Amino acid sequence: VVVVQNASVLELKKALRRHMQLRQARQGGVQHLSWKYIWRTYHLTYNGEKLADDRKKLREYGIRNRDEVSFIKKLRK
């Protein structure tokens, strides 16, 4: 997924959503994913740190070109 260098976590989430929708359309898979459910159930993480603040810049988390972020399931309270 490509985002501008000074992008925020929210912009990364939007780019992930766009990428997955295009990918599903190309492959003919499920047309609708519930992103409300995904963000409620999973955290985006980078090097074990949760990307919790949507307004924070990716640079502040130390994310650079070609770095990988991953989904981790939220624990129940």
A tleap script that builds the chain and sets N, CA, C and O, in Angstrom:
source leaprc.protein.ff14SB
mol = sequence {
  NVAL VAL VAL VAL GLN ASN ALA SER VAL LEU
  GLU LEU LYS LYS ALA LEU ARG ARG HIE MET
  GLN LEU ARG GLN ALA ARG GLN GLY GLY VAL
  GLN HIE LEU SER TRP LYS TYR ILE TRP ARG
  THR TYR HIE LEU THR TYR ASN GLY GLU LYS
  LEU ALA ASP ASP ARG LYS LYS LEU ARG GLU
  TYR GLY ILE ARG ASN ARG ASP GLU VAL SER
  PHE ILE LYS LYS LEU ARG CLYS
}
set mol.1.N position { 0.854 -1.174 0.000 }
set mol.1.CA position { 0.000 0.000 0.000 }
set mol.1.C position { 0.896 1.232 0.000 }
set mol.1.O position { 1.884 1.291 0.733 }
set mol.2.N position { 0.554 2.191 -0.808 }
set mol.2.CA position { 1.363 3.399 -0.933 }
set mol.2.C position { 0.624 4.569 -0.303 }
set mol.2.O position { -0.543 4.819 -0.604 }
set mol.3.N position { 1.321 5.286 0.581 }
set mol.3.CA position { 0.800 6.527 1.168 }
set mol.3.C position { 1.911 7.569 1.116 }
set mol.3.O position { 3.086 7.228 0.983 }
set mol.4.N position { 1.533 8.835 1.220 }
set mol.4.CA position { 2.537 9.905 1.214 }
set mol.4.C position { 3.404 9.790 2.464 }
set mol.4.O position { 3.008 9.162 3.446 }
set mol.5.N position { 4.579 10.393 2.423 }
set mol.5.CA position { 5.536 10.219 3.518 }
set mol.5.C position { 5.078 10.812 4.840 }
set mol.5.O position { 5.428 10.296 5.901 }
set mol.6.N position { 4.304 11.883 4.794 }
set mol.6.CA position { 3.862 12.485 6.050 }
set mol.6.C position { 2.411 12.093 6.365 }
set mol.6.O position { 1.669 12.880 6.952 }
set mol.7.N position { 2.014 10.892 5.979 }
set mol.7.CA position { 0.647 10.414 6.182 }
set mol.7.C position { 0.391 10.080 7.653 }
set mol.7.O position { 1.310 9.768 8.410 }
set mol.8.N position { -0.874 10.157 8.027 }
set mol.8.CA position { -1.274 9.791 9.378 }
set mol.8.C position { -1.747 8.336 9.385 }
set mol.8.O position { -1.879 7.710 8.333 }
set mol.9.N position { -1.996 7.816 10.568 }
set mol.9.CA position { -2.480 6.442 10.707 }
set mol.9.C position { -3.844 6.308 10.024 }
set mol.9.O position { -4.123 5.286 9.397 }
set mol.10.N position { -4.684 7.323 10.142 }
set mol.10.CA position { -6.003 7.290 9.507 }
set mol.10.C position { -5.880 7.185 7.992 }
set mol.10.O position { -6.634 6.445 7.360 }
set mol.11.N position { -4.941 7.916 7.405 }
set mol.11.CA position { -4.722 7.841 5.954 }
set mol.11.C position { -4.224 6.456 5.547 }
set mol.11.O position { -4.578 5.965 4.475 }
set mol.12.N position { -3.411 5.825 6.383 }
set mol.12.CA position { -2.960 4.457 6.124 }
set mol.12.C position { -4.147 3.498 6.152 }
set mol.12.O position { -4.251 2.617 5.298 }
set mol.13.N position { -5.030 3.660 7.115 }
set mol.13.CA position { -6.219 2.809 7.207 }
set mol.13.C position { -7.097 2.963 5.967 }
set mol.13.O position { -7.612 1.976 5.441 }
set mol.14.N position { -7.266 4.192 5.505 }
set mol.14.CA position { -8.063 4.431 4.303 }
set mol.14.C position { -7.410 3.796 3.081 }
set mol.14.O position { -8.101 3.240 2.227 }
set mol.15.N position { -6.086 3.874 2.994 }
set mol.15.CA position { -5.366 3.274 1.873 }
set mol.15.C position { -5.489 1.753 1.907 }
set mol.15.O position { -5.627 1.122 0.859 }
set mol.16.N position { -5.441 1.157 3.100 }
set mol.16.CA position { -5.627 -0.292 3.230 }
set mol.16.C position { -7.020 -0.696 2.759 }
set mol.16.O position { -7.186 -1.695 2.060 }
set mol.17.N position { -8.009 0.089 3.149 }
set mol.17.CA position { -9.397 -0.186 2.754 }
set mol.17.C position { -9.548 -0.134 1.228 }
set mol.17.O position { -10.148 -1.023 0.624 }
set mol.18.N position { -8.992 0.927 0.614 }
set mol.18.CA position { -9.041 1.077 -0.845 }
set mol.18.C position { -8.358 -0.098 -1.538 }
set mol.18.O position { -8.884 -0.652 -2.503 }
set mol.19.N position { -7.184 -0.470 -1.037 }
set mol.19.CA position { -6.416 -1.563 -1.628 }
set mol.19.C position { -7.200 -2.878 -1.567 }
set mol.19.O position { -7.259 -3.614 -2.552 }
set mol.20.N position { -7.792 -3.164 -0.425 }
set mol.20.CA position { -8.534 -4.417 -0.274 }
set mol.20.C position { -9.788 -4.436 -1.142 }
set mol.20.O position { -10.133 -5.481 -1.694 }
set mol.21.N position { -10.473 -3.305 -1.274 }
set mol.21.CA position { -11.658 -3.250 -2.130 }
set mol.21.C position { -11.297 -3.493 -3.586 }
set mol.21.O position { -12.002 -4.222 -4.283 }
set mol.22.N position { -10.208 -2.891 -4.055 }
set mol.22.CA position { -9.758 -3.113 -5.432 }
set mol.22.C position { -9.342 -4.563 -5.643 }
set mol.22.O position { -9.657 -5.161 -6.672 }
set mol.23.N position { -8.636 -5.126 -4.671 }
set mol.23.CA position { -8.178 -6.511 -4.767 }
set mol.23.C position { -9.361 -7.482 -4.817 }
set mol.23.O position { -9.365 -8.421 -5.613 }
set mol.24.N position { -10.357 -7.253 -3.970 }
set mol.24.CA position { -11.543 -8.111 -3.957 }
set mol.24.C position { -12.302 -7.990 -5.274 }
set mol.24.O position { -12.801 -8.989 -5.792 }
set mol.25.N position { -12.396 -6.789 -5.818 }
set mol.25.CA position { -13.102 -6.592 -7.087 }
set mol.25.C position { -12.391 -7.320 -8.223 }
set mol.25.O position { -13.045 -7.908 -9.084 }
set mol.26.N position { -11.074 -7.287 -8.235 }
set mol.26.CA position { -10.304 -7.971 -9.282 }
set mol.26.C position { -10.446 -9.486 -9.187 }
set mol.26.O position { -10.566 -10.170 -10.204 }
set mol.27.N position { -10.431 -10.004 -7.962 }
set mol.27.CA position { -10.481 -11.452 -7.772 }
set mol.27.C position { -11.901 -11.992 -7.774 }
set mol.27.O position { -12.102 -13.207 -7.789 }
set mol.28.N position { -12.886 -11.107 -7.758 }
set mol.28.CA position { -14.264 -11.552 -7.765 }
set mol.28.C position { -14.695 -12.145 -6.436 }
set mol.28.O position { -15.597 -12.981 -6.389 }
set mol.29.N position { -14.062 -11.724 -5.368 }
set mol.29.CA position { -14.377 -12.246 -4.041 }
set mol.29.C position { -15.534 -11.505 -3.412 }
set mol.29.O position { -16.383 -10.945 -4.105 }
set mol.30.N position { -15.557 -11.509 -2.101 }
set mol.30.CA position { -16.602 -10.828 -1.331 }
set mol.30.C position { -16.572 -9.342 -1.673 }
set mol.30.O position { -15.512 -8.717 -1.628 }
set mol.31.N position { -17.720 -8.776 -2.011 }
set mol.31.CA position { -17.772 -7.381 -2.419 }
set mol.31.C position { -17.757 -6.412 -1.245 }
set mol.31.O position { -17.299 -5.278 -1.381 }
set mol.32.N position { -18.255 -6.852 -0.096 }
set mol.32.CA position { -18.351 -5.927 1.031 }
set mol.32.C position { -17.655 -6.498 2.263 }
set mol.32.O position { -17.946 -7.615 2.690 }
set mol.33.N position { -16.740 -5.727 2.823 }
set mol.33.CA position { -16.116 -6.056 4.095 }
set mol.33.C position { -16.579 -5.038 5.111 }
set mol.33.O position { -16.689 -3.854 4.793 }
set mol.34.N position { -16.849 -5.470 6.317 }
set mol.34.CA position { -17.264 -4.551 7.366 }
set mol.34.C position { -16.025 -3.981 8.047 }
set mol.34.O position { -15.446 -4.604 8.937 }
set mol.35.N position { -15.627 -2.780 7.612 }
set mol.35.CA position { -14.428 -2.171 8.178 }
set mol.35.C position { -14.667 -1.716 9.602 }
set mol.35.O position { -13.727 -1.656 10.395 }
set mol.36.N position { -15.903 -1.396 9.943 }
set mol.36.CA position { -16.233 -1.054 11.325 }
set mol.36.C position { -15.903 -2.248 12.224 }
set mol.36.O position { -15.338 -2.074 13.303 }
set mol.37.N position { -16.252 -3.448 11.784 }
set mol.37.CA position { -15.945 -4.670 12.541 }
set mol.37.C position { -14.434 -4.901 12.599 }
set mol.37.O position { -13.900 -5.242 13.655 }
set mol.38.N position { -13.752 -4.717 11.482 }
set mol.38.CA position { -12.305 -4.960 11.435 }
set mol.38.C position { -11.569 -4.046 12.408 }
set mol.38.O position { -10.717 -4.509 13.166 }
set mol.39.N position { -11.890 -2.748 12.395 }
set mol.39.CA position { -11.182 -1.818 13.282 }
set mol.39.C position { -11.590 -2.011 14.734 }
set mol.39.O position { -10.828 -1.665 15.637 }
set mol.40.N position { -12.779 -2.557 14.977 }
set mol.40.CA position { -13.212 -2.830 16.344 }
set mol.40.C position { -12.537 -4.096 16.886 }
set mol.40.O position { -12.364 -4.241 18.096 }
set mol.41.N position { -12.160 -5.004 15.990 }
set mol.41.CA position { -11.639 -6.309 16.393 }
set mol.41.C position { -10.110 -6.406 16.330 }
set mol.41.O position { -9.512 -7.209 17.047 }
set mol.42.N position { -9.485 -5.606 15.489 }
set mol.42.CA position { -8.043 -5.710 15.271 }
set mol.42.C position { -7.347 -4.365 15.469 }
set mol.42.O position { -7.943 -3.305 15.276 }
set mol.43.N position { -6.060 -4.433 15.863 }
set mol.43.CA position { -5.179 -3.268 15.924 }
set mol.43.C position { -4.202 -3.368 14.768 }
set mol.43.O position { -3.818 -4.468 14.370 }
set mol.44.N position { -3.802 -2.238 14.231 }
set mol.44.CA position { -2.650 -2.207 13.338 }
set mol.44.C position { -1.430 -2.080 14.233 }
set mol.44.O position { -1.429 -1.280 15.168 }
set mol.45.N position { -0.393 -2.859 13.958 }
set mol.45.CA position { 0.815 -2.780 14.773 }
set mol.45.C position { 2.048 -2.638 13.887 }
set mol.45.O position { 2.059 -3.045 12.725 }
set mol.46.N position { 3.079 -2.050 14.472 }
set mol.46.CA position { 4.379 -1.936 13.830 }
set mol.46.C position { 5.432 -2.170 14.901 }
set mol.46.O position { 5.484 -1.445 15.894 }
set mol.47.N position { 6.266 -3.176 14.704 }
set mol.47.CA position { 7.293 -3.559 15.685 }
set mol.47.C position { 6.704 -3.761 17.081 }
set mol.47.O position { 7.308 -3.358 18.075 }
set mol.48.N position { 5.544 -4.374 17.153 }
set mol.48.CA position { 4.919 -4.665 18.431 }
set mol.48.C position { 4.211 -3.492 19.081 }
set mol.48.O position { 3.641 -3.638 20.162 }
set mol.49.N position { 4.236 -2.329 18.438 }
set mol.49.CA position { 3.581 -1.140 18.984 }
set mol.49.C position { 2.267 -0.913 18.246 }
set mol.49.O position { 2.227 -0.923 17.016 }
set mol.50.N position { 1.195 -0.709 19.005 }
set mol.50.CA position { -0.120 -0.479 18.409 }
set mol.50.C position { -0.175 0.920 17.814 }
set mol.50.O position { 0.280 1.884 18.430 }
set mol.51.N position { -0.730 1.024 16.620 }
set mol.51.CA position { -0.943 2.319 15.980 }
set mol.51.C position { -2.323 2.811 16.416 }
set mol.51.O position { -3.277 2.789 15.638 }
set mol.52.N position { -2.414 3.251 17.658 }
set mol.52.CA position { -3.699 3.537 18.287 }
set mol.52.C position { -4.243 4.923 17.947 }
set mol.52.O position { -5.455 5.089 17.814 }
set mol.53.N position { -3.376 5.912 17.806 }
set mol.53.CA position { -3.829 7.285 17.581 }
set mol.53.C position { -3.923 7.569 16.081 }
set mol.53.O position { -2.903 7.633 15.394 }
set mol.54.N position { -5.153 7.740 15.573 }
set mol.54.CA position { -5.358 7.969 14.139 }
set mol.54.C position { -4.747 9.276 13.652 }
set mol.54.O position { -4.413 9.391 12.473 }
set mol.55.N position { -4.593 10.256 14.524 }
set mol.55.CA position { -4.056 11.562 14.114 }
set mol.55.C position { -2.530 11.587 14.085 }
set mol.55.O position { -1.942 12.493 13.494 }
set mol.56.N position { -1.895 10.629 14.699 }
set mol.56.CA position { -0.432 10.598 14.776 }
set mol.56.C position { 0.158 10.222 13.412 }
set mol.56.O position { -0.390 9.383 12.697 }
set mol.57.N position { 1.259 10.844 13.072 }
set mol.57.CA position { 1.915 10.583 11.793 }
set mol.57.C position { 2.665 9.250 11.836 }
set mol.57.O position { 3.147 8.827 12.887 }
set mol.58.N position { 2.755 8.602 10.681 }
set mol.58.CA position { 3.483 7.329 10.600 }
set mol.58.C position { 4.951 7.519 10.957 }
set mol.58.O position { 5.580 6.634 11.536 }
set mol.59.N position { 5.478 8.662 10.613 }
set mol.59.CA position { 6.885 8.974 10.914 }
set mol.59.C position { 7.146 8.962 12.420 }
set mol.59.O position { 8.230 8.578 12.861 }
set mol.60.N position { 6.149 9.384 13.213 }
set mol.60.CA position { 6.301 9.412 14.668 }
set mol.60.C position { 6.416 8.009 15.251 }
set mol.60.O position { 6.999 7.822 16.319 }
set mol.61.N position { 5.860 7.027 14.551 }
set mol.61.CA position { 6.000 5.621 14.974 }
set mol.61.C position { 7.283 4.997 14.435 }
set mol.61.O position { 7.620 3.869 14.793 }
set mol.62.N position { 8.004 5.723 13.577 }
set mol.62.CA position { 9.247 5.206 13.007 }
set mol.62.C position { 9.029 4.396 11.742 }
set mol.62.O position { 9.913 3.643 11.331 }
set mol.63.N position { 7.874 4.537 11.121 }
set mol.63.CA position { 7.568 3.774 9.908 }
set mol.63.C position { 8.166 4.491 8.705 }
set mol.63.O position { 7.948 5.685 8.505 }
set mol.64.N position { 8.920 3.747 7.913 }
set mol.64.CA position { 9.592 4.291 6.728 }
set mol.64.C position { 9.166 3.494 5.501 }
set mol.64.O position { 8.278 2.646 5.586 }
set mol.65.N position { 9.796 3.765 4.362 }
set mol.65.CA position { 9.508 3.049 3.117 }
set mol.65.C position { 9.717 1.554 3.281 }
set mol.65.O position { 10.668 1.115 3.927 }
set mol.66.N position { 8.828 0.785 2.698 }
set mol.66.CA position { 8.893 -0.676 2.636 }
set mol.66.C position { 8.798 -1.363 4.002 }
set mol.66.O position { 9.127 -2.544 4.111 }
set mol.67.N position { 8.362 -0.663 5.032 }
set mol.67.CA position { 8.137 -1.286 6.337 }
set mol.67.C position { 6.793 -2.007 6.319 }
set mol.67.O position { 5.896 -1.655 5.553 }
set mol.68.N position { 6.671 -3.002 7.159 }
set mol.68.CA position { 5.443 -3.785 7.222 }
set mol.68.C position { 4.685 -3.487 8.505 }
set mol.68.O position { 5.261 -3.453 9.593 }
set mol.69.N position { 3.392 -3.272 8.360 }
set mol.69.CA position { 2.501 -3.182 9.507 }
set mol.69.C position { 1.616 -4.418 9.458 }
set mol.69.O position { 1.374 -4.973 8.386 }
set mol.70.N position { 1.141 -4.843 10.606 }
set mol.70.CA position { 0.327 -6.053 10.636 }
set mol.70.C position { -0.888 -5.860 11.519 }
set mol.70.O position { -0.953 -4.938 12.333 }
set mol.71.N position { -1.844 -6.748 11.338 }
set mol.71.CA position { -3.045 -6.752 12.162 }
set mol.71.C position { -2.815 -7.686 13.337 }
set mol.71.O position { -2.238 -8.762 13.178 }
set mol.72.N position { -3.265 -7.278 14.512 }
set mol.72.CA position { -3.215 -8.142 15.690 }
set mol.72.C position { -4.585 -8.057 16.349 }
set mol.72.O position { -5.161 -6.978 16.482 }
set mol.73.N position { -5.097 -9.217 16.759 }
set mol.73.CA position { -6.426 -9.272 17.341 }
set mol.73.C position { -6.432 -8.594 18.705 }
set mol.73.O position { -5.539 -8.804 19.525 }
set mol.74.N position { -7.466 -7.769 18.932 }
set mol.74.CA position { -7.611 -7.103 20.234 }
set mol.74.C position { -8.034 -8.121 21.269 }
set mol.74.O position { -8.790 -9.050 20.983 }
set mol.75.N position { -7.542 -7.933 22.460 }
set mol.75.CA position { -7.925 -8.812 23.559 }
set mol.75.C position { -9.227 -8.339 24.163 }
set mol.75.O position { -9.509 -7.141 24.188 }
set mol.76.N position { -10.014 -9.267 24.645 }
set mol.76.CA position { -11.263 -8.894 25.320 }
set mol.76.C position { -10.974 -8.220 26.627 }
set mol.76.O position { -9.959 -8.493 27.267 }
set mol.77.N position { -11.860 -7.340 27.029 }
set mol.77.CA position { -11.677 -6.635 28.298 }
set mol.77.C position { -12.303 -7.424 29.431 }
set mol.77.O position { -12.254 -6.995 30.584 }
savepdb mol mol.pdb
quit
